[in-house]
Amino acid sequence: MKAFTYYNPTRIEFGVGKEKNIGKYISEYGVSKVLVVYGSDRVKKSGLFDNVAKSLTEKGINYVELGGVQSNPLLSKVYEGIELAKAKGVEAVLAVGGGSVLDSSKSIATGAVYDGDVWDFFTNKAVANKALKIFDIITLAATGSEMNNFAVVTKDETKEKFSLTATSVAFPTVSVINPELQSTVTKEYLAYSASDIFAHSLDMYLTATYLPEYMAGYVENILKTVMRATEILLKDASNYEARAEFAWAATQALNFTTFCGVENNRYDTHFLEHTLSAEYNIAHGAGLSIIMPAWMKWQKNLLPERFERFATKMFDAKGADAGIEALKQWYSKIGAPVTLSEGNIPEKDIPMLVEKLLVVAKLWGAETFYTQKMITNVLENAR
Amino acid sequence: MKAFTYYNPTRIEFGVGKEKNIGKYISEYGVSKVLVVYGSDRVKKSGLFDNVAKSLTEKGINYVELGGVQSNPLLSKVYEGIELAKAKGVEAVLAVGGGSVLDSSKSIATGAVYDGDVWDFFTNKAVANKALKIFDIITLAATGSEMNNFAVVTKDETKEKFSLTATSVAFPTVSVINPELQSTVTKEYLAYSASDIFAHSLDMYLTATYLPEYMAGYVENILKTVMRATEILLKDASNYEARAEFAWAATQALNFTTFCGVENNRYDTHFLEHTLSAEYNIAHGAGLSIIMPAWMKWQKNLLPERFERFATKMFDAKGADAGIEALKQWYSKIGAPVTLSEGNIPEKDIPMLVEKLLVVAKLWGAETFYTQKMITNVLENAR
């Protein structure tokens, strides 16, 4: 295993009804005023917002609301939240929703205590090292945002979809995971979520030039859990055990446990996908299921043995190509798109997408790896 | 998955040479004076102590020394440490050694800021909710103490070997794991350590009345890693990768990740063993390899399907008995004792041991489960 630092201070409160204790959890940290961030009105219609409001009020915590966060969350909404947080003097941000709501909340929490433009944290101009406390009730299992310090936001005008750079201040203090709250997800979004978790795992597993045996088994166990749970849930959305295991696997896939001791892992499919979902506003997970098999066909030559292991361990299949094909078929089976056209992305746009991706590659300082040839090759594989 | 809270704030610094940064890590938390706790003189002869002292001095951190902690650590030494910590006004405790040194350090750290007797925390009279900061450089992979808030100490006169009850204050702030520092362990102690890690995992895996599929796979991956690494290391003690994976598996086995969502897990073999090692001063891991198969023969009837799974997944064997026998043979193969006589424990002492264990059972409030019949049955199985 290679040298590493592991640190993850997020406290997880997992289980049915735990959202009703959110006021208690927040008050334990001496917070008396929060900004509650959410997405659509569903959070109000479902009664979840009322439960949250009641719990906060019972503990004497005042709150201000910010609704209307959309998927592929926008910087303009983050600015709105920052203004509100400053104007009302809140001490913490409480996200009630999925990854987009939580990512927006992390951005608001860091931006609200920063004199400059929060976008600086997304463009390598500054690192966020102060933040309001962050709490969340996560209603969609996919991004893993509930147990990491990552956030992705899109700038409205330019459609640049970039990642927050923050120290540990952007880890949630407490994350509530109640699998029951996640059971209203549509079959489509469940499939996209499975694809997102796969990408978090496989971006590491299929790129690390050194992967400890322990970690290979660890990640395969996450992937198998996601496959098993997804198949159960597509047939029976009310299966609590499958829902719970899906939720926990999602959290584990991106809470840094998979990175311990691995070497030179990259984030290729996430790099390639963000421009797709920013450009066409498709679901991130849908973009990923299109990109993943296409990218694998390109990547397989770099780490052939890893791809053979993947095929054997995950699908009992022989050889890299068989493994890639099996994954592609599984995505199709669960209803996730696997070609550009299935994602309603015009194939004629490939040259434009390549240009946009080259700009991002440059920003990442990774243009020697993410070349025109590489990007074109992958997108062409997705036809 | 059942409801749970997961919280583990320990920062891990893993890798070759990381102990040379210990002064830097400690200074990041504003600490300027520490008590350095260690065991035998080996830590000085090896040059490790010098490296630590140099690193502390470079960062302007003053230190006081307390050597002489022995395995199955004694309360008298903890008292000595508490007096020293108070007299010198240290702000933190730095453990340099194995689990015994770290457990003593946790006890000192909690006792030094408590007005009463630190033994209160071991006898359910009080919960430790304040502590000096705890840092460690762990030189033996086994107990998992580097990433949890557990500690076990033996009272000199009565040989009571009890566990610390503490809040999260007893988690180490930073734990340094350099697998190279762990490579001087003898083959015997390597086997005992493997047995200890197995017990941490199996105490949960073989008792939880509900075990999520994800968690079963997670624990099996830890166990397989330990088996693979142990066999490599017994042939080649200098194999760094195996040493590193062994170390990381040891940490994962008792950092609360294995408990997430499981139901009604118990600590049977640890309960049964502590009296053995306190009474005869044998290695904890050696006591555990004696107790484990004997206890499994008793426990198998309570969870037959779990034992069948264990046999299949771990040893490709059929049926509970075959799994137990395979584990026993593996223990023998690596050099861990599997009977009382192999551990130099007189079989005639069984009635005395039963009496002592019944007293502990009562203290734990678990006498309806740990009955005379149950304890006798297990110890008889260890003949």
Interface residues (C-beta under 8 A of the other chain):
Chain A: M1 K2 A3 F4 T5 Y6 Y7 N8 P9 T10 R11 I12 E13 F14 G15 V16 K18 P179 P212 E213 Y214 G217 Y218 N221 I222 K224 T225 R228 E241 A244 E245 W248 A249 T257 C260 G261
Chain B: M1 K2 A3 F4 T5 Y6 Y7 N8 P9 T10 R11 I12 E13 F14 G15 V16 K18 P179 P212 E213 Y214 G217 Y218 N221 I222 K224 T225 R228 E241 A244 E245 W248 A249 T257 C260 G261
